[in-house]
Amino acid sequence: MATREAFLAKVRQAQPPGRPRPEVPLFASTGGDLRARFTAALQAMGGTCVEVGSAAEVAGLIRERFGDAASVASATPEVAGTRELVADTVPASLQDVDVGVVRARFGVAETGSVWFSEREYVVNALGYIVQHLVVLLDPAQLLDGLQDVYRRDDFRAAKYAALVTGPSATADIEGVLIRGAQGVRSLTVVWVG
């Protein structure tokens, strides 16, 4: 047995037995319009919401915001990309992509977050290595709060999951806010069913 396989076998043997997840209580909702709450929360974190008539209009929105020459990697068949994105795409090959397009499974009004798993991203690096992330979100797929995420079957079944709220940002050096410091420079949520 190779060293790598021996090491992984030892790690697997040392895993503690699985335990059921704890119960998360349901707290009272703050109420109100989910879409308005989502938009306000996302904007507070530096993101943007845009309305289009259909997914077919997203390509025009991308050209308008990022230019005709922008390279686009799309993880959704609804929007054509200029770069192929398949499961075996080498993550580092996305380092020069301007715009990533992905459809969120759902959004969370409480935080303005969108949820992705390995299925939505196709290549996990898409959500972190591109310059700008364009997210398609069906307004009917908005949840009230984070506690509701925990109850979803797709959340429990995902191998990988990320709640993304706005573009990457840091303000830890002299309190100066810098967007895109460790990830995407902009996050645009496009309302499209």
NORZIQUI-V610659 format. One record per backbone hydrogen bond with DSSP energy under -0.5 kcal/mol. NH is the residue of the N-H (numbers start at 0). CO is the residue of the C=O. If there is no record, write none. Layout:
<<NH | CO> <NH | CO>>
//
This chain:
<<5 | 1> <6 | 2> <7 | 3> <8 | 4> <9 | 5> <10 | 6> <11 | 7> <12 | 8> <13 | 9> <14 | 11> <24 | 22> <26 | 24> <36 | 32> <37 | 33> <38 | 34> <39 | 35> <40 | 36> <41 | 37> <42 | 38> <43 | 39> <44 | 40> <44 | 41> <45 | 42> <46 | 41> <47 | 186> <49 | 188> <51 | 190> <56 | 53> <57 | 54> <60 | 56> <61 | 57> <62 | 58> <63 | 59> <64 | 60> <65 | 61> <66 | 62> <69 | 66> <72 | 98> <73 | 71> <73 | 82> <74 | 100> <78 | 75> <81 | 71> <82 | 71> <88 | 85> <92 | 89> <93 | 90> <94 | 91> <96 | 93> <97 | 70> <98 | 70> <99 | 131> <100 | 72> <101 | 133> <103 | 101> <103 | 135> <104 | 114> <105 | 114> <106 | 140> <107 | 112> <108 | 106> <108 | 142> <109 | 143> <110 | 107> <111 | 107> <112 | 107> <113 | 163> <114 | 105> <115 | 161> <117 | 159> <120 | 116> <121 | 117> <122 | 120> <125 | 122> <126 | 123> <127 | 124> <128 | 124> <129 | 125> <130 | 96> <131 | 97> <132 | 185> <133 | 99> <133 | 131> <134 | 132> <134 | 187> <135 | 101> <135 | 133> <136 | 189> <138 | 136> <140 | 137> <141 | 138> <142 | 106> <147 | 144> <148 | 144> <148 | 145> <149 | 145> <150 | 147> <151 | 148> <155 | 151> <156 | 152> <157 | 153> <161 | 115> <163 | 113> <163 | 161> <167 | 183> <169 | 177> <173 | 171> <174 | 170> <175 | 172> <176 | 174> <177 | 169> <179 | 167> <179 | 183> <180 | 177> <184 | 130> <185 | 130> <187 | 132> <188 | 47> <188 | 186> <189 | 134> <189 | 187> <190 | 49> <190 | 188> <191 | 136> <191 | 189>>
//
